[in-house]
């Protein structure tokens, strides 16, 4: 009996253990079902969680964004007018210079000597003019007076001799000698008068002397000009933006040695996509920044729109003037420009990232409506910098599903999670 009882007891314990283990498995399975239902039931009943954006309202400015470069209205190519050897280059690239500053100095010894020779020739010609006035003219006057006196005396002598001849007191030889002497004296008087006329102002000698002086003066001016050409000076004030010459170089006319950017109006030259051409008009304002000073902004104004389109790039060249350019702005700097083309007060705004078919005739969004994604056509106005103005179809405070949430479709249940910020201008 004891053996039977012990055996029955062991069997009972083993059976109970099996029952307990079975109950544990059932409980674990029930718990797992509860956990699964807790996790997936809301998704099945209410849809997945989806981050959505909020439609907002703000003042909105539409801009056309482009990049370009800084440019002055014109540049000046600087070169030498002589062939010569460079003896000095006293300026450097990037330096600001004033009008008249020496940029390049050429060897000038030979031209200095030529100028000295020309100046000496001028002094000689001037001395000759003075000699005519101070010496030759007075001498000619005295010579004429003397010749006049001799002529008068010879004429009186001829008259007396003629009387004596007529009375028979002298012979024909005496009369002929008196006539010859009178003729010689008259000729000498005419010669002296011509000499005086020649050396006086307007006479041939005076004109020739004055012409020689003028020629010598012109030679001096030419020599001085050639000497001045040995100093290449800045024609206007500005900044040297290129330098292609060094001491010892042999330069020739026609070769560009330096490029000068004159002081004056600063312009920004941009290439605008031709699709934005209809948005641009003269006088529009803009904010610009140099890439090297991205945090610094300065004002600009649209002053030129090229009437032709660059077919290769599909763009239009425009120019903006900078009324007060910052000191750091330099020629050929790269700049980024936002041209204001339109402005709206308190516009209804949505992110461009939430608009489907934004570039087509009927754009649309997925608007959250009572826990469902609902397709909603919208009418758009201004579009700029990833933000769209909504003219109709949405109201301030509406929630929309971003386009990147590709798994969400029209009519689908969802749980909106407002984590993304609304559209900001």
C-alpha positions in Angstrom: 0.0 0.0 0.0 2.8 2.4 0.8 4.4 1.8 -2.5 1.2 2.4 -4.4 0.5 5.6 -2.5 4.0 6.9 -3.2 3.6 6.1 -6.9 0.3 7.9 -7.1 1.8 10.9 -5.4 4.5 11.2 -7.9 2.1 11.0 -10.7 -0.1 13.7 -9.2 2.8 16.1 -8.8 3.9 15.6 -12.4 0.4 16.1 -13.7 0.0 19.3 -11.7 3.3 20.6 -13.1 2.1 20.1 -16.6 -1.1 21.9 -15.9 0.8 24.9 -14.4 3.1 25.1 -17.4 0.2 25.1 -19.8 -1.5 27.9 -17.8 1.7 30.0 -18.0 1.9 29.5 -21.7 -1.7 30.6 -22.1 -1.1 33.6 -20.0 2.1 34.6 -21.9 0.2 34.2 -25.2 -2.6 36.3 -23.9 -0.2 39.0 -22.7 1.5 39.0 -26.1 -1.8 39.5 -27.8 -2.6 42.4 -25.5 0.7 44.0 -26.3 0.3 43.6 -30.0 -3.2 44.9 -29.9 -2.0 47.9 -27.8 0.7 48.7 -30.4 -1.1 48.0 -33.6 -4.8 48.6 -32.8 -4.4 52.5 -32.8 -2.6 52.3 -36.1 -5.3 50.0 -37.5 -8.1 52.1 -36.1 -6.7 55.7 -36.5 -3.8 55.3 -39.0 0.0 55.9 -38.7 1.5 59.0 -37.1 2.5 61.5 -39.7 4.4 64.8 -39.3 2.4 67.6 -40.8 2.9 71.3 -41.5 0.7 74.2 -40.5 -0.6 76.8 -42.9 0.4 80.2 -41.6 -0.1 83.9 -42.3 2.7 86.5 -42.6 3.8 89.4 -44.7 5.4 87.9 -47.7 8.0 89.1 -50.2 8.8 87.3 -53.4 12.4 87.5 -54.6 14.4 86.4 -57.5 17.7 85.0 -56.3 20.8 85.0 -58.5 24.6 85.2 -58.2 26.9 87.4 -60.1 30.0 89.7 -59.8 31.0 93.2 -58.9 31.8 95.4 -61.9 32.5 99.0 -62.5 30.8 100.6 -65.5 34.1 100.6 -67.4 37.7 99.7 -67.0 40.8 101.4 -68.3 43.7 99.5 -70.0 46.9 101.2 -69.2 50.0 100.9 -71.5 53.1 102.7 -72.7 53.2 105.0 -75.7 56.9 104.4 -76.2 59.1 101.5 -76.6 61.5 101.4 -73.7 62.9 99.6 -70.7 61.0 99.7 -67.4 63.1 101.2 -64.6 60.5 101.2 -61.8 57.0 100.1 -61.0 56.1 102.0 -57.8 52.6 100.6 -57.4 51.1 97.2 -56.7 48.0 95.3 -57.8 45.0 96.1 -55.7 46.3 99.5 -54.7 44.1 102.6 -54.8 45.7 105.4 -56.8 44.7 109.0 -57.5 44.7 110.7 -60.9 48.3 111.5 -62.0 50.0 108.9 -59.8 53.1 107.4 -61.6 52.3 103.8 -62.3 55.3 102.9 -64.5 58.7 104.6 -65.0 60.7 104.0 -68.2 64.4 104.6 -68.7 64.6 108.3 -69.7 68.3 109.3 -70.1 68.3 109.5 -74.0 65.0 111.4 -74.0 66.3 113.8 -71.4 69.3 114.6 -73.6 67.0 115.1 -76.6 64.9 117.6 -74.6 68.0 119.5 -73.6 69.1 119.7 -77.2 65.7 121.0 -78.3 65.7 123.6 -75.5 69.2 124.8 -76.6 67.9 125.1 -80.2 64.9 127.1 -79.0 67.2 129.4 -77.0 69.3 130.0 -80.2 66.2 130.7 -82.3 64.9 133.1 -79.6 68.3 134.9 -79.5 68.1 135.4 -83.3 64.7 137.0 -83.0 66.1 139.3 -80.3 69.1 140.1 -82.5 66.8 141.2 -85.3 65.0 143.5 -83.0 67.8 144.8 -80.9 70.7 144.9 -83.3 69.9 144.4 -87.0 66.8 146.6 -87.1 68.6 149.7 -85.5 71.7 149.1 -87.8 69.4 148.9 -90.8 67.7 152.1 -89.8 71.1 153.9 -89.5 72.2 152.4 -92.8 69.1 153.7 -94.4 69.6 157.2 -93.0 73.2 157.2 -94.2 72.1 155.9 -97.7 69.4 158.6 -97.8 71.9 161.3 -97.0 74.4 160.0 -99.6 71.6 159.8 -102.2 70.6 163.4 -101.5 74.2 164.6 -101.7 74.8 162.7 -104.9 71.6 164.1 -106.4 72.6 167.7 -105.5 76.1 167.1 -106.9 74.5 165.8 -110.1 72.3 169.0 -110.3 75.4 171.3 -109.9 77.4 169.3 -112.4 74.6 169.5 -114.9 74.4 173.3 -114.5 78.2 173.5 -115.0 78.0 171.2 -118.0 75.2 173.3 -119.5 77.4 176.4 -119.1 80.4 174.6 -120.6 82.5 174.7 -117.5 82.9 170.9 -117.3 83.0 168.2 -119.8 80.7 165.2 -120.5 82.9 162.9 -118.4 82.3 164.9 -115.3 78.6 165.0 -116.0 78.5 161.2 -116.5 80.5 160.6 -113.3 78.0 162.7 -111.3 75.1 160.7 -112.9 76.7 157.4 -112.0 77.4 158.5 -108.4 73.7 159.6 -108.0 72.4 156.3 -109.4 74.7 154.3 -107.0 73.6 156.3 -104.1 69.9 155.9 -105.0 70.4 152.1 -105.4 72.2 152.0 -102.0 69.3 153.9 -100.4 66.7 151.5 -101.9 68.8 148.5 -100.7 69.0 149.9 -97.2 65.2 150.5 -97.1 64.6 146.9 -98.2 67.0 145.7 -95.6 65.2 147.6 -92.9 61.8 146.4 -94.1 63.1 142.8 -94.0 64.2 142.9 -90.4 61.1 144.8 -89.1 58.0 142.9 -87.9 56.3 141.3 -90.9 59.4 141.4 -93.0 60.9 138.3 -94.6 63.9 138.0 -92.2 61.6 138.6 -89.1 59.1 136.1 -90.4 61.8 133.5 -91.0 63.2 134.1 -87.5 59.8 133.8 -85.9 59.1 130.6 -87.8 62.5 129.1 -86.8 61.6 130.0 -83.2 58.2 128.4 -83.4 59.8 125.3 -85.0 62.2 125.1 -82.1 59.4 125.5 -79.6 57.5 122.7 -81.2 60.6 120.5 -81.0 60.9 121.3 -77.3 57.2 120.4 -76.8 57.6 117.2 -78.7 60.8 116.2 -76.8 59.1 117.1 -73.5 56.0 115.0 -74.4 58.2 112.0 -75.3 60.0 112.4 -72.0 56.7 112.7 -70.2 55.6 109.4 -71.8 58.4 107.7 -69.8 56.2 108.2 -66.8 52.9 106.2 -67.3 50.4 108.0 -65.0 46.9 107.1 -63.8 44.4 108.9 -66.1 41.8 108.8 -63.3 41.5 107.8 -59.7 40.7 104.2 -59.1 42.0 100.7 -58.1 44.6 98.7 -60.0 43.0 95.3 -60.6 45.7 93.9 -62.8 49.5 94.4 -63.3 51.4 92.7 -66.1 54.8 94.5 -65.9 57.9 94.3 -63.8 61.2 96.3 -63.6 63.5 95.5 -66.5 60.7 94.5 -68.9 60.9 96.0 -72.4 57.5 97.4 -73.3 55.9 98.5 -76.5 52.9 100.6 -77.5 49.7 98.7 -77.7 50.5 96.2 -74.9 48.2 96.3 -71.8 50.5 96.6 -68.8 47.9 97.4 -66.1 44.1 97.5 -65.7 42.5 100.4 -63.7 39.1 100.2 -62.2 38.0 103.9 -61.9 36.4 105.3 -58.9 32.7 105.7 -59.6 29.4 103.9 -59.6 29.6 100.2 -58.6 27.4 97.7 -60.4 26.5 94.1 -59.9 26.2 92.0 -63.0 23.9 89.0 -62.8 22.6 86.3 -65.1 18.9 85.7 -64.4 17.0 82.6 -65.6 14.8 83.7 -68.5 11.7 82.2 -66.9 11.9 85.0 -64.3 12.1 87.8 -67.0 8.4 88.6 -66.6 9.0 89.4 -62.9 11.7 92.0 -63.4 11.3 95.7 -64.1 13.5 98.8 -63.7 13.9 100.3 -60.3 13.3 97.2 -58.2 15.2 97.1 -55.0 17.4 94.2 -53.9 19.6 93.0 -51.0 23.0 91.7 -51.9 25.9 90.2 -50.1 29.5 89.3 -51.2 30.3 85.6 -50.8 33.4 86.6 -48.8 31.3 88.6 -46.4 28.1 86.6 -46.4 26.7 88.1 -43.2 27.0 91.6 -44.5 24.1 92.9 -46.6 23.9 96.0 -48.7 21.2 97.7 -50.9 21.1 97.6 -54.6 18.7 98.7 -57.4 17.9 97.2 -60.8 19.0 99.7 -63.5 19.5 97.6 -66.6 17.9 94.6 -68.3 19.5 93.2 -71.4 17.0 93.2 -74.3 18.4 89.9 -75.6 18.5 86.4 -74.1 21.7 84.3 -74.0 20.6 81.2 -75.9 23.4 79.1 -74.7 22.6 79.6 -71.0 19.0 80.5 -71.2 19.6 83.6 -69.1 19.3 87.4 -69.3 22.0 89.8 -68.1 20.9 92.4 -65.6 22.8 95.1 -63.8 22.1 96.7 -60.4 23.7 99.8 -59.1 25.0 100.0 -55.5 24.3 103.6 -54.2 26.6 103.1 -51.1 29.0 100.3 -51.7 30.7 98.9 -48.6 34.5 99.5 -48.3 35.2 95.8 -48.6 33.5 95.5 -52.0 36.1 94.9 -54.7 36.1 94.5 -58.5 35.0 91.0 -59.7 33.9 89.8 -56.2 31.2 87.1 -56.3 27.9 88.3 -54.9 24.5 86.8 -54.1 21.5 89.0 -54.8 17.8 88.8 -53.8 15.7 91.1 -56.1 12.3 92.0 -54.6 9.8 91.5 -57.3 6.5 91.5 -55.3 5.2 92.0 -51.8 2.0 90.8 -50.0 0.6 91.9 -46.6 -0.6 89.0 -44.4 -0.6 86.4 -47.0 -1.7 82.8 -46.4 1.4 80.7 -46.7 2.3 77.0 -47.2 5.6 75.3 -47.7 6.4 74.5 -51.2 7.5 71.1 -49.9 3.8 70.3 -49.2 2.5 71.1 -52.7 2.1 68.4 -55.3 2.4 69.4 -59.0 3.6 72.9 -58.0 4.7 73.7 -61.5 1.5 72.5 -63.2 -1.9 74.0 -63.9 -3.7 72.3 -60.9 -1.4 72.1 -57.9 -2.8 70.2 -54.8 -2.0 69.3 -51.2 -3.0 66.6 -48.8 -4.9 68.4 -46.1 -5.7 66.7 -42.8 -9.5 66.6 -42.4 -10.9 64.8 -39.3 -8.1 62.3 -39.1 -8.0 61.6 -42.9 -5.7 62.8 -45.7 -7.8 64.7 -48.1 -6.7 65.8 -51.6 -7.3 69.5 -51.9 -6.6 71.6 -55.0 -5.1 75.0 -54.3 -4.6 78.2 -56.2 -1.1 79.7 -55.7 0.1 83.2 -56.0 3.7 84.3 -55.3 6.3 81.6 -54.9 9.7 82.4 -53.4 12.4 80.7 -51.4 10.4 77.5 -50.8 7.3 79.2 -49.7 4.0 79.6 -51.6 1.2 82.1 -51.3 -2.2 80.4 -51.2 -5.0 82.3 -52.9 -7.6 79.7 -52.3 -8.0 76.1 -51.1 -6.5 76.4 -47.6 -7.0 78.5 -44.5 -4.7 79.6 -41.8 -4.2 76.8 -39.2 -4.9 73.9 -41.7 -2.5 71.0 -41.5 -1.0 69.6 -44.6 1.1 66.5 -45.3 4.6 67.0 -46.8 5.2 65.6 -50.2 8.0 63.5 -48.8 5.5 61.4 -46.9 4.9 59.3 -50.0 3.2 56.5 -48.1 0.2 58.8 -47.3 -2.5 58.8 -50.0 -5.8 60.5 -50.5 -8.5 59.2 -48.0 -6.0 57.5 -45.7 -6.4 57.6 -42.0 -3.6 59.2 -40.1 -2.7 60.7 -36.8 -1.3 64.3 -37.4 1.8 65.2 -35.4 2.5 68.9 -35.7 6.2 68.8 -35.4 7.2 70.7 -38.5 7.1 74.5 -38.4 4.7 76.4 -40.6 5.9 78.2 -43.7 7.9 81.3 -42.9 8.7 84.0 -45.5 
